[in-house]
C-alpha cells in the first residue's frame, strides 16, 4: 500500500454529531463515515442474533466453567451468577448505544477513534486488546475441547503434544469454514451453532424436569443455595470466594460488540445489531440462570462437583442416565467449536478494519479479501497466532484469565469514552438509546468493569497482572515501531480508489 495514495474520502470531521444512523441507509451511512461497502451485507436480524448467541454459547460456557464457581462457594454460586450476570447485562446496554451509532467493522476500535480521535492510539490499543482476547479464547477452547471430542471415540490424550495436535486440527477446521462465503459461514452458525446450543439447553432444562417428575431423581432442598458446606471450612469468610465466583458470569457472557464488529455485513445494522445483541445477552442470562439453578439443586455432591471437568454432565447422569448426559456434552462441545469460529472471524474483522485505516503492519496484505469478500489474510493470521499461543502449556492458565480481563478492560475504556461523548453531545443520531437511564447505565457499567478487573488481578496478580501489562507493552511496540508515524491515528480508508472493489450486494440494506 502506498502511503502517498489519495484517500477514498475526506478526513473525518472532529465530531459525528451531525450524522444520522436512523434515517440514512447502510451504504450511504458507511460512505459518510469514510468507507466503501466492501464486505457483503448478507446478514439479517436472525444472523446478527446468532453471531452474538453462539459467541456466548451459554451451555458450552457453563459446562466448562460452572465448577470454577462451585469450588469457591458451593450452592451460593447462584447468587454470584445473578449479581455478576446482571451487571454484565448493564455493560451490554451501554455498549449497545455505541454499536448503534457506529455499526462498523472493528467495533470498539472504531467507536473510540471516532469519538476521541486516533492520534492518541487509545482506540488502536483497545482494538489490540480485543484481538488478543478473541484469539486467546480460540486457542484455549481448541485445547480445552480436544480431549472431550477424543473421549467420544475412547481415545485418551496422554500428553501436551497429543492435545496440541488435535487442537491444531480444530483451529484448521475453524479457519476453513471462516474462509468460505459469508452466507455459508452464517448458515453453519445459524443452523449447527444455534441448534446445538438450543438442544443442549433443552436437554438440561426439560430433561431435568422429566427426570424429577418420572424417575427417582429429586431436587435437594432450596437450602443448598445458601450452603457452602464441604467447599468452605467452617467459619471461613465467604466474602473473597464470593468475589472470585463473580468472575464466572463474565467469562461466560462477554464479547458484547462481536455482532457489532460484523456491522458492515448486517442489513439495517444500526437498528438490528443492538437489538440482536441485547436479545441474545438477556436470553442467555435468563437461560443460564435456570440451568445453574437446576444443576445446583440436582448435583449429588458439591465437593465432588467442584473437581469435575463437566459439572452439568455429572449432575445429569444419575437422573437422566449417562446417554443423555453425553448428548448434552456433545452438543455443548459443538456449540463451543462454533463459538471458536465466531471469535476467530471477529478478531480478523478488527485486524482488517485497522489495516484499512493503515493502522496495521503490512496493511496491503491484511486488507486482502477473498472473492466472497472474507478478510482472508486476517483470518489466517488469527489462526497462526492461536496455534502459537498453545505451543507452551504454561501460557494456558494465563490465557484463560487474559480473555476476561482484556474484554472487561476494553469495555471499561469504551464505556468511559461513551460517557464523555454523551456529555459533549458528540454521537450521531442512533436508533437505540437508553434514554433517561443512560447516565446510570453507563456509570454502573464503568464501575463494574473496573471492579471486575481488580478482582481478577487480585485472584492471580503474577499471571494476570503481568500478562495484562505484557499485552499493553506488546501493543505499544506494534503501534509505535511497526506502524509509520504518518499512518498513525488515521480514521478513514487510506487506500486509493483503484485498490477498493465495492460489494454489489444490496438486498439486505432495506432489512431482512
N, C-alpha and C positions, 0 to 999 in steps of 0.2 A: 504494500500500500504506500502510495506516495504521500508524504507529509504536506506537500505543496498542492495537492489536489483540491479543487474548489469544493466547498461544502454543498450538500444537496439543498439545504435551505439556510436562511439567515440564522445567526446565532439566536438562541432563545432569549426572550425578554427577561428582565430581572424578576418579574412576577408573572404568574399564570392566572392571576385573579380574574382577568377578563375573558378567559376561556370558558366554554360551556359544554360539559360532557353529557348534559341532559338532552339537549336538542340537536347536537351535532352527531352525524353518522360516524361509525367506527373509523372508516378510512380517512374521512375528512379530519376527524379529531387527531388521528395519528399524524397526518400531514402538519397540522397546526403545532404539534409537539416536536416537529423537526425530523420525522421519519417517514419512510415509504412502507407500504404494505407488502413486505417480502415474505413473511410466513403465511401459511394458508389459514384463513379464518374459517376453520372447519369444525369448531366445537360449539355445540349449543349449550343450553342451560344444564341438561342432564349430564353431558360430558364434563362440564365445569364442576358440577357437584361430585361426579365420580372421581375426578382428579383429587379433590380435597378429601373425599371419603376414604379412598384407598391410600392416600398419604397418611391418614391417621391409623387406619387398619386396627380398630379397637380390639377385635377378637385376637388377632395375632399379637398386638402390643401387650395386651393383658396376659396372654398365655406365657409370655417371656418375662414380664416384669412384676406380676402380682406377688410373687414370692418375695421380692425385694421390699414390698410394703408390709407383708405379713411378718417378715423376720424382724421388723422394727417394733411393731405394736400389736400384732395379732389381729383380733377382730375389730379393734378400734380403727383399723385402716380405712374402713368405710367412711369415717368422718374426715380423715385426711384426704380421701378422694373427693368428697363433696366440697371441701373448702378449696383445695388446690385446683380441682377441675372447674369449680365455679369462678375462681379468679382467672383461670385461663380463658373462660368464655368472655370475660370483660376485656382481656387483651385482644381477643378476636374481634370484638365490637369496635375497638379503637382502630385496629389495622384495617377493618373493612372500609372505613371512610377514606383511608389513604389509597387503597386499590380502586375505589370507586372514582376518585379524582384522577388517578394515573394508572389505568389498566395497561401497563407496559411490560414487555419482556425485561427482566431484570428486577422486578418487584421493588424491594426496599432500596436497593441501589439507586434506582431511578427516582423514587419518591423523594429521598433525602437530597439528592443532587438537584432536583427541580426546585426545591424549597430554599436550600441554603447555598446553592452553587457547588460546583465541583472542584474549585481550586484548592479547598482545604483538605480534600481527599477523604472526608468522613464517609460520604456515600460509597466511595470505592471500597473503603475498609470494611464497611458493613456488608457490602456485596461479597467481599472476600470471606468474611466470617461465615456467611450463609452457604457459600460454595463448599467450604471445608466441612460445615455441619452436614450438608446433604451427602457429600461423598463419604464422609466418615460413617454415616448411617448405612450407606450402601455396603461399605466394607464389613462393618460389624454384623449386619443382617446376613450377608452371604456366608460369613464364617460361622454365625450362630445357627442358621437353619440347615446347613450341610449335614451335621450329624443326625438331625431328625429325619431328613429325607433318606439317608443311607440306612437308618434303623428300620425303615419300612421294608427294606429288602434284606434285612437281617445281616447287614454289614456294619461292623463296629470299627469306628475310626480310632486308631491306636496312637496317633501322634500328630504333631502340628502340621507336618508337611503333607500328610494324607488329607487332613481337613482343608489345608490351603489349596490343594489340587482341586477338590470338589467345589470349593468356594470360587475358584477361578472359573470353573465351568459355568456356575450360576451367573457370575458377572458377565461372562461372554454371551450367555443366552439373553440376559437383560439388554446388552448392547445391541445385539442383532435385532431384537424386537423394537428397540427405540429408533433404529436406523430405517425402519420401514416407513411407509407413508403415515402421515398424521392420523388419517381416518382409520387405518388398520390398527395402529397402536391404541387409538381411542376405543375402537371396537373391543380389543383384547382387554383393556382396562374396564370398560363398561360392562362387559359380559363376564369374563373369567374373574376379574378382581372383585367387582361389586357382588356378583352372585355368590362367590366363595365366602365372602365376608358375611353376607346375609344368612346363608345356610349355617355357617359356623355359629352365628349368634342364635339362630333358631334352635340349633342342637342344644345349646346351653339353656336358654330360657324355656322353650317348650318341652325339651327333654326332661329338665329338672321337675317341671310341674307334673308331667306324666309319671315320672318315677315316684314322686311323693304321693300321688293320688292312687296309683295302681300297683306299686311294688312295695317292698319292705323299706324303701328309703324314707327318711324322715328329716325334717328340719330340726336343728338344735333350737333351744330357747333363744329368744332375742337378746338375752343377757350376754351371749358370746360377743356381741357387738360392742360391749363396753369392757370386755375382759382382755387382759394381757397375760393371763396365766400360761406358764410354760414357755413364754417368749421373753418376758422381762422378769428379773429377780424380784422377790417380794420386797416392797419398799423402794424399789428403784424408780427414779423420776421418769415420767413419760414425756417430759417436755422436749428434750433434744431428739429422742427417737421419733416423736410425732413430727417434728420439723423435717427430719430426713424422709419420713414417709410422704410428706408433701411433694417430694421430688418426683414420685412415680407418675402422677397425672400429667406432669409437664413433659416427661419422656413420651407418654402415650399421645397426648393432644398438643401438637405443636405444628410448625410449618405453616403458619397462617396465611402466608402470601404465595403458597405453592400454585394455586389456581390463578392468583393474580399475576404471577410470572408468565402464565400462559394467556394473558390478556389479549395479546396481539393475534392469538389464534381462536378467540372466542367471539361469537356474534353478540351484539348489544353488550359489550364487555363491561362498560361502566355500571350497568344495571345487573347483569347476570352474575358477574364474578362475586361481588359482595353477598348477594342473596344466596348463591350456591355455597359459599364459604361458611356462612352462618348456619344454614340449614344442616350442613354436614357436621359442623362443630357441635351444635346443640343436640342433634340427634345422637351422635356418638357418645356424648357426655351422658345423656339420659340412658341409652342402651348399656353403656359401660357400668353405670350405677346399678342397674338391675342385675347384670352379670356378676358383679362383685358381691352384691347382697346375697344372691342365690348360692354363690360359691362359698362364702363365709358361713352361711347357715348349714351348708351340706358337708363341708370339709371334715373328715374324720378326726384329724389331729393337727393343731396349728404348729407345734414344734416340728412335726414331720413335714408338713406342707411348706414350711419356710425353707426347706432344703430340697424340695422337689424341682426339677427343671421345668415342669409344666404343672402348675398348681391346679388349673382348671381340669385337666385330664385326671389328675389324682382325685379331685373331688367328685368327678362324674363316674368314675369306674365302679364304685360299689353299687350305686343305684341303677345306672344305665348299662353297665357291662363294659368290658374293655373295647368291644367293637365300636360302640357309639363314641366312646372317649377318643378312640383312634381316628374316627372320622372327623371329629372336631379338630384334632391336632393337624390332620392332613389339610383341611380347609384353612386353618389358621396359617399354616406354613405357605400355602398357595397365595393367600392374601398378602403375606409379608414379601413374597417374591414380586408380586405386582407393585407393592409399595417401593421395593428397590428400583423398579423401572421408573416410577414417577419421580423419585428423588434424584436419580441419575440424570433424567431429562431436565429436571428443574435446575440442577447445577449447570448443565450445559447451556440452558437458556440464559442464565445470568452471565456466564462467560461470553456467550455470543453477544449479548447486549453491551457488555463492557468493551468488547473488541470493536463493535460497530461505532462506538464513540472514540476509538483509538486508544482505549484505556486498558490494553492488554498486550503482553508480549506477542509478537508475530500476528498482528491483527488481521492481515490479509488471509492467513490460513484459518484463523479462528472464526472468521465470519463466513467461511465457505458453507454453502447449503447444498444438500443433495437435490436431485431433480424433483423430489417430493417435498422440498422446502424444509428439510430437517437439518439442524446445525451439526453436520456430520463430524467435523473435526472436534468440536467441543464435546460431543458425546463420547468419542474415542478417548480424548484426554481425560475425561472424568473416569472412564473405566480403568485406564492405566494408573491413575493416582489411587483409585480404590484398591487395586491389586497391590500396589507398593505399600499401602498402609497396613496390610495384613501379613506382610512378609515376616515382620518381627512381632512375636506374640506379646512382648512387653507393652506394645502400644495399645492392645485391645482394650484393657481396662480404662486407660486414659481416653481412648476414642469414644467409648460408650458415654462417658460423662461429658466429653467435649461437645458432642452433638447438642446436648441440652443447654449448656451454658452459652454456646455460640448463638443458638436460636434465641434464648432469653435475652442475652445482652444486645443482640442485634435489634430485637423488637423494642427493647427499652430505649435505645437511641432513636428508633423510628417514631415511637410514641412521643418522646420529648420534642422531636422536630415537628410533629403534627400539632402539638400544643402551641409551639411557637408560631406555626403557620396560621392557626386559627386566631390566635391573639393579634397577629398582624394582618389578618384577612388576606392571606396570600393564595389560598386554594381556589381552584376553578369551581364553578357550579357543578354539582355532582348529584346523581340520583339517590345515593344512600347517605343519610345523616343520622347522627344520634340525637339531634335536636337539643332540647334544653338540658338533657342529661349528659351532653358531650363533655363538659369540663370534669364532672365527677368520674365518668367512664375513663377518660384519658389519665387522670391523676391516679386513680386506683390501679390502672394497668401499669403505669410507670413505676409506682411504689412496689407493687407485687413483683414485677420483673427484676427490679434491683434487689429486693429481699431474697428472691429465689436464687439469684447469682451468689449472694453472700452465703446462703445456706449450703449451696452446692460446693463452693470453695472450702467452706469450713469442714465439710464432710471428708475432703481429701485435699488439704492445702498443697501438698507437694506435687501430686499428679495433676489435679485440675487447675490449681492456681498458676503453676508454672507452664502447664500446657496452654492455658489461655494467653499468658504473656508471650509464649513462643509463637502462637498463631499471629498475634499482633505484630511481633517483630518481623516475621517472615513476610507478612503483608506489606509492611513499610519498606522492606528491601525490594520486593517486587515492584512496588509503586514508584519508588524514587530511583531505583537502579535500572530496571528493565524497561520502563516507560519513559521516553524522551520528554523533557520539560515542556516542549511545545504541544504535546498531546495530552498533558495532564489537565484535568478539570473541564474538558470539553463535554457539553451535554446536548450534543446534536450529532447526527450522522456526518462523519468527516470524509466519507468516500465520494469519489466523483460519480456523476450520473451514469457514466458508462459501466461502472462496477456493480450497479444495482439492477436486478431484474425484479420488477414489481409483480406480485402474485396477481393472477386474474380471477381468483376465487372470491366471489362477492355474494354468494347465495345466502350466507348467514349474517350479512351486515344488517339485515332487517329483522334479525332474530330467528330463533328456532326453538 
